[in-house]
Amino acid sequence: MTTGTPEERLAAAGFTLPKTLAPLGAYVPALVNGHHVYTSGQLPMIDGALPMTGKVGAEVSAEEAKGLARQCALNALAAIASVAGDLSAVKRVVKVVGFVASDPGFTGQPGVVNGASELFGTAFGDAGIHVRSAVGVAVLPLDAPVEVEVVVELHTPMGV
């Protein structure tokens, strides 16, 4: 049994939810539709800036990219909390899609996206277990190495 709120579990693991990032274009960071919150793709921004740029397997190591995927997940959780009130409203993480800007020879995308998946497990315990895609791509916005989008289910429907 997982105890404490998701925010408390994250804090106990040394993580703090950042402020919700302002969109880089004509979209919103997260949107509630009934029982679900859908996030836009979240980059690994810290205080409004990318800590690293480039391709995973070239300028960015797989281990560094895994940490960046974790930051993407924190940013996604901040976006979710901004529309759901707090993370206790989340019943379960449903789907995670991770995009990894990859050097042509890099095939470790699943290991990179584990950074996000493991963070959801830390926050939500068994309710953080989800379906997932880990996709290698040629380039991401701002030359970010990783981008993550998330769908979560809420305990109570909103925005209907």
BATORVEX-32538 format. One record per residue (C-alpha): z, x, y; residue in three letters. Coordinates in steps of 0.25 Angstrom, whole numbers, plus 5000, padded with zeros to 4 digits. Example, Ala and Ser with C-alpha at 12.3 -4.5 7.8 and 13.67 -1.06 7.14 Angstrom:
REM BATORVEX-32538
+------+------+-------+-----+
:   up : east : north :  aa :
+------+------+-------+-----+
: 5031 : 5049 :  4982 : ALA :
: 5029 : 5055 :  4996 : SER :
+------+------+-------+-----+
***
This chain:
REM BATORVEX-32538
+------+------+-------+-----+
:   up : east : north :  aa :
+------+------+-------+-----+
: 5000 : 5000 :  5000 : MET :
: 4996 : 5005 :  5014 : THR :
: 5007 : 5004 :  5024 : THR :
: 5006 : 5004 :  5039 : GLY :
: 4995 : 5000 :  5048 : THR :
: 4982 : 5007 :  5047 : PRO :
: 4985 : 5014 :  5061 : GLU :
: 4998 : 5019 :  5055 : GLU :
: 4992 : 5024 :  5043 : ARG :
: 4981 : 5032 :  5051 : LEU :
: 4992 : 5037 :  5060 : ALA :
: 5000 : 5042 :  5048 : ALA :
: 4988 : 5050 :  5043 : ALA :
: 4986 : 5056 :  5057 : GLY :
: 4975 : 5047 :  5063 : PHE :
: 4975 : 5039 :  5076 : THR :
: 4965 : 5028 :  5079 : LEU :
: 4957 : 5033 :  5091 : PRO :
: 4952 : 5024 :  5102 : LYS :
: 4940 : 5015 :  5099 : THR :
: 4927 : 5023 :  5103 : LEU :
: 4918 : 5017 :  5113 : ALA :
: 4904 : 5014 :  5107 : PRO :
: 4893 : 5024 :  5109 : LEU :
: 4883 : 5012 :  5111 : GLY :
: 4881 : 4997 :  5111 : ALA :
: 4891 : 4993 :  5100 : TYR :
: 4906 : 4991 :  5098 : VAL :
: 4915 : 5000 :  5090 : PRO :
: 4920 : 4989 :  5080 : ALA :
: 4917 : 4974 :  5078 : LEU :
: 4925 : 4963 :  5071 : VAL :
: 4917 : 4953 :  5063 : ASN :
: 4927 : 4943 :  5056 : GLY :
: 4935 : 4952 :  5046 : HIS :
: 4927 : 4965 :  5048 : HIS :
: 4927 : 4976 :  5059 : VAL :
: 4914 : 4984 :  5059 : TYR :
: 4914 : 4997 :  5067 : THR :
: 4903 : 5004 :  5073 : SER :
: 4900 : 5018 :  5068 : GLY :
: 4912 : 5027 :  5073 : GLN :
: 4909 : 5041 :  5077 : LEU :
: 4921 : 5052 :  5075 : PRO :
: 4924 : 5052 :  5090 : MET :
: 4937 : 5057 :  5094 : ILE :
: 4941 : 5054 :  5109 : ASP :
: 4926 : 5050 :  5112 : GLY :
: 4920 : 5062 :  5106 : ALA :
: 4914 : 5067 :  5093 : LEU :
: 4922 : 5079 :  5088 : PRO :
: 4910 : 5084 :  5080 : MET :
: 4895 : 5082 :  5079 : THR :
: 4884 : 5086 :  5070 : GLY :
: 4880 : 5084 :  5055 : LYS :
: 4890 : 5084 :  5044 : VAL :
: 4886 : 5095 :  5034 : GLY :
: 4881 : 5104 :  5046 : ALA :
: 4890 : 5104 :  5059 : GLU :
: 4901 : 5095 :  5053 : VAL :
: 4908 : 5097 :  5040 : SER :
: 4910 : 5086 :  5030 : ALA :
: 4925 : 5088 :  5032 : GLU :
: 4924 : 5087 :  5047 : GLU :
: 4915 : 5075 :  5046 : ALA :
: 4925 : 5068 :  5037 : LYS :
: 4935 : 5069 :  5048 : GLY :
: 4925 : 5064 :  5058 : LEU :
: 4923 : 5052 :  5049 : ALA :
: 4938 : 5050 :  5049 : ARG :
: 4937 : 5049 :  5064 : GLN :
: 4926 : 5039 :  5063 : CYS :
: 4935 : 5031 :  5055 : ALA :
: 4946 : 5032 :  5065 : LEU :
: 4937 : 5027 :  5076 : ASN :
: 4932 : 5016 :  5067 : ALA :
: 4947 : 5011 :  5065 : LEU :
: 4949 : 5012 :  5080 : ALA :
: 4937 : 5003 :  5082 : ALA :
: 4942 : 4993 :  5071 : ILE :
: 4955 : 4993 :  5077 : ALA :
: 4949 : 4990 :  5091 : SER :
: 4943 : 4977 :  5086 : VAL :
: 4953 : 4973 :  5075 : ALA :
: 4966 : 4976 :  5083 : GLY :
: 4972 : 4986 :  5074 : ASP :
: 4969 : 4992 :  5060 : LEU :
: 4978 : 4983 :  5053 : SER :
: 4968 : 4972 :  5055 : ALA :
: 4959 : 4979 :  5045 : VAL :
: 4960 : 4974 :  5031 : LYS :
: 4951 : 4984 :  5025 : ARG :
: 4940 : 4994 :  5028 : VAL :
: 4927 : 4989 :  5022 : VAL :
: 4915 : 4998 :  5025 : LYS :
: 4914 : 5012 :  5030 : VAL :
: 4900 : 5018 :  5034 : VAL :
: 4900 : 5033 :  5037 : GLY :
: 4889 : 5040 :  5043 : PHE :
: 4888 : 5056 :  5042 : VAL :
: 4878 : 5064 :  5051 : ALA :
: 4874 : 5073 :  5039 : SER :
: 4867 : 5086 :  5038 : ASP :
: 4856 : 5084 :  5028 : PRO :
: 4863 : 5091 :  5017 : GLY :
: 4876 : 5084 :  5019 : PHE :
: 4880 : 5074 :  5008 : THR :
: 4895 : 5072 :  5010 : GLY :
: 4895 : 5060 :  5018 : GLN :
: 4905 : 5052 :  5009 : PRO :
: 4915 : 5063 :  5011 : GLY :
: 4913 : 5063 :  5026 : VAL :
: 4915 : 5047 :  5027 : VAL :
: 4928 : 5049 :  5018 : ASN :
: 4934 : 5053 :  5031 : GLY :
: 4933 : 5039 :  5036 : ALA :
: 4936 : 5032 :  5023 : SER :
: 4949 : 5040 :  5021 : GLU :
: 4953 : 5036 :  5035 : LEU :
: 4951 : 5021 :  5032 : PHE :
: 4960 : 5023 :  5019 : GLY :
: 4971 : 5030 :  5027 : THR :
: 4971 : 5018 :  5037 : ALA :
: 4969 : 5007 :  5027 : PHE :
: 4973 : 5012 :  5013 : GLY :
: 4966 : 5004 :  5002 : ASP :
: 4960 : 4995 :  5013 : ALA :
: 4953 : 5007 :  5019 : GLY :
: 4944 : 5008 :  5006 : ILE :
: 4930 : 5004 :  5010 : HIS :
: 4915 : 5004 :  5006 : VAL :
: 4908 : 5015 :  5013 : ARG :
: 4895 : 5022 :  5016 : SER :
: 4893 : 5037 :  5020 : ALA :
: 4880 : 5040 :  5026 : VAL :
: 4873 : 5053 :  5030 : GLY :
: 4865 : 5052 :  5043 : VAL :
: 4857 : 5061 :  5051 : ALA :
: 4864 : 5059 :  5065 : VAL :
: 4875 : 5050 :  5071 : LEU :
: 4878 : 5046 :  5085 : PRO :
: 4882 : 5058 :  5094 : LEU :
: 4880 : 5067 :  5082 : ASP :
: 4893 : 5063 :  5076 : ALA :
: 4894 : 5068 :  5061 : PRO :
: 4900 : 5054 :  5056 : VAL :
: 4901 : 5040 :  5060 : GLU :
: 4908 : 5029 :  5053 : VAL :
: 4908 : 5013 :  5053 : GLU :
: 4918 : 5004 :  5047 : VAL :
: 4919 : 4989 :  5043 : VAL :
: 4934 : 4984 :  5040 : VAL :
: 4939 : 4971 :  5036 : GLU :
: 4950 : 4964 :  5044 : LEU :
: 4962 : 4956 :  5039 : HIS :
: 4958 : 4945 :  5049 : THR :
: 4945 : 4941 :  5054 : PRO :
: 4942 : 4944 :  5069 : MET :
: 4931 : 4941 :  5079 : GLY :
: 4926 : 4929 :  5071 : VAL :
+------+------+-------+-----+
***
